[in-house]
């Protein structure tokens, strides 16, 4: 509050000094009023700039300077100081707004034009599901993720809404997501940024994520199958945690032998179901009789789907008896 008062007084004094040259009381009062208005506008703009990303603030500042120069140059043809100041301020504001809205495109273009060998890694944008899932923190701990990690403010607000839910399950999931973000930032030292980008008026969070990724040229990290497909249709790169987990599972080939505990019966008659340590389901033909036992099986085929991998096998004892 004190800073705003100081800015207001400074604006009035600066306007008074500027208006003193007119030699009239009316000119002095008008210039002091304009100075006070400008001071209030500047203080409001400054408070908003504090919540913006540094690159956007720099782009706005450069745009404002360019607008001032253009306004002063145009106003010099009219030889009217008040008109010159008005043009400089209006053009500075308009060009600053333009540069601020296009800051990411401007900086990305200049970085590509520089042709620097050590190219900055593409920024990664987290969605709500992957934060709550928690495996993203383990991936960050291994050092495989590089570059900026972006958490849009609308994702953070959705997490907070979930954490404040009356449903205990949802509340625990939301709080877990917030804890995951704190862990990633404090313990793993990730370059995490929270940005405000809610200008497109979209209702759905997924649509906002896709729009943001397209605008800044980033990649979306998710484990949401539908968001994955929608983003790919719109030309946005996606890093799917579930696909990564499936890719890291050990390779199993037909003809290999393994030992597995039969947990329950399957859908088809005589089938038994077991699971590997990584959660892969094994369908054992003729394994129903071995429920509750650990049995050696021979892999007959492997089915890879978008949801994961499924292994089909037969008990070795039945294979040897054939």
HELIX and SHEET records of a PDB file:
HELIX    1   1 UNK A    2  UNK A   19  1                                  18    
HELIX    2   2 UNK A   20  UNK A   22  5                                   3    
HELIX    3   3 UNK A   25  UNK A   49  1                                  25    
HELIX    4   4 UNK A   54  UNK A   75  1                                  22    
HELIX    5   5 UNK A   81  UNK A  101  1                                  21    
HELIX    6   6 UNK A  103  UNK A  114  1                                  12    
HELIX    7   7 UNK A  128  UNK A  133  1                                   6    
HELIX    8   8 UNK A  135  UNK A  142  1                                   8    
HELIX    9   9 UNK A  153  UNK A  163  1                                  11    
HELIX   10  10 UNK A  168  UNK A  186  1                                  19    
HELIX   11  11 UNK A  205  UNK A  216  1                                  12    
HELIX   12  12 UNK A  225  UNK A  233  1                                   9    
HELIX   13  13 UNK A  241  UNK A  247  1                                   7    
HELIX   14  14 UNK A  288  UNK A  290  5                                   3    
HELIX   15  15 UNK A  316  UNK A  321  1                                   6    
SHEET    1   A 5 UNK A 192  UNK A 195  0                                        
SHEET    2   A 5 UNK A 149  UNK A 152  1                                        
SHEET    3   A 5 UNK A 124  UNK A 126  1                                        
SHEET    4   A 5 UNK A 219  UNK A 222  1                                        
SHEET    5   A 5 UNK A 238  UNK A 240  1                                        
SHEET    1   B 6 UNK A 257  UNK A 265  0                                        
SHEET    2   B 6 UNK A 272  UNK A 275 -1                                        
SHEET    3   B 6 UNK A 281  UNK A 285 -1                                        
SHEET    4   B 6 UNK A 308  UNK A 315  1                                        
SHEET    5   B 6 UNK A 294  UNK A 305 -1                                        
SHEET    6   B 6 UNK A 257  UNK A 265 -1                                        
END                                                                             
